[in-house]
Amino acid sequence: MQPGTGLTLDILPAEFPLSDCQIPIRGYSYAMDTAHEVKAPVTVLEWVGGSADGTLRLLDQTLLPERTQYVDCRNVETLWDAIRRLVVRGAPAIGVAAGYGMVLAGQQAADLPALMADLDRAASYLESSRPTAVNLSWAVRRVLDKARAAAAGPTQGVDGLRRLLLDEAHAIHAEDQALCLAIGRYAEPLVRRCAGVLTHCNAGALATAGIGTATAGLYLAHAAGHRFCVYCDETRPLLQGSRLTAWELMQAGIDAVVITDSMAAHVLRQGRVQMVITGADRIAANGDAANKIGTYSLALAARAHNVPFYVAAPYSTFDLSIADGSEIPIEERGGEEITHGFGRATAPAGVKTYCPAFDVTPANLITAIITDRGVIQPVGEREVRGVIG
């Protein structure tokens, strides 16, 4: 494998040792052989139109699997609401959407100073929508930095800067697709060893612009002819595992079985799965990983039954500015998600609730972190910085 813009990734043999996977990958152009060509079973988001008058179209994931409907975001406020309500969700997809949100923020200004002021306000505003997912702030700051650098250079006018914003958002979108594929190339050999895989929440195509993070290796292994079963944790309280992961896997023809979160330990004890793989919303420098609530308990169960527990995430999900998971902000959501899930009362009126959206899995429970730049194993700060930093 040669790092560079024209990178070609060969399929790793099944016996490929994980420690040998720690190879930085800097280029994002990949050649695939025909047998392994795979496309995402669903399109989560797309930009429609030009830089000055375009809109961001989002698949409304709150309505899946019953209805397929789209939301058109024509301003930053609509996008903020869509992110907050989980119309678009998953750290990578949120990041891509936020990049386009910066384009929306730049559409109204009449001059360059006003445009830059709008971008500054939009960056902080969008970051407030989902504080745990680091990809969101990474994307808005990347677009903002690009705009600041351009504004400080030779004058190109408002129209030119708007085009630059859209180009950068498109670049983030395309890069995420390539990152998913790279993660899949590293994960596929692990999946090929398994007859059963367990996953939590949705870190699939619905959570990214590509074929997912936790699901990327599943899609590539399936395309290569390997047959296996994926157990999908229901993932309470919003059921992203049953509503989203099972749905998208079925669209791709992959055998999916839905279980409640409380069944996972029993499934592990029975030996039905040989690996657990999840995504992440933020990973600290030492490898502690924040993901959907319930991931930590799943990692504990996997350790108790000697089943490898993997986290799959792109480099943009790492936050090397924080030492460990204790510094990761944990979003808390409204108690109605517990007491009135999907409109029906499931708890007594007036009962108190505690509803953290994420938990942190300590690095010592993670077998390896599968990234676009290589596989991090063992998981610790030295290894994380060696691959990511």
Secondary structure, DSSP 8 states (H G I E B T S, - for coil): ---STT-B-----TT--GGGG---------B--GGG----SS--EEEES-TTT-EEEEE-GGGTTT---EEEE-SHHHHHHHHHTTSS-SHHHHHHHHHHHHHHHTSS-SSHHHHHHHHHHHHHHHHTT-SS-HHHHHHHHHHHHHHHHHHTSS--HHHHHHHHHHHHHHHHHHHHHHHHHHHHHHHHHHHHT-SEEEE-S--SGGGSSSS-STTHHHHHHHHTT---EEEEE--TTTTHIIIIIHHHHHHTT-EEEEE-GGGHHHHHHTT--SEEEE--SEEETT--EEEETTHHHHHHHHHHTT--EEEE--GGGEETTSSSGGGS---B--THHHHTGGGS--S-TT-----BSEEEE-GGG-SEEEETTEEE-S-SHHHHHHHT-
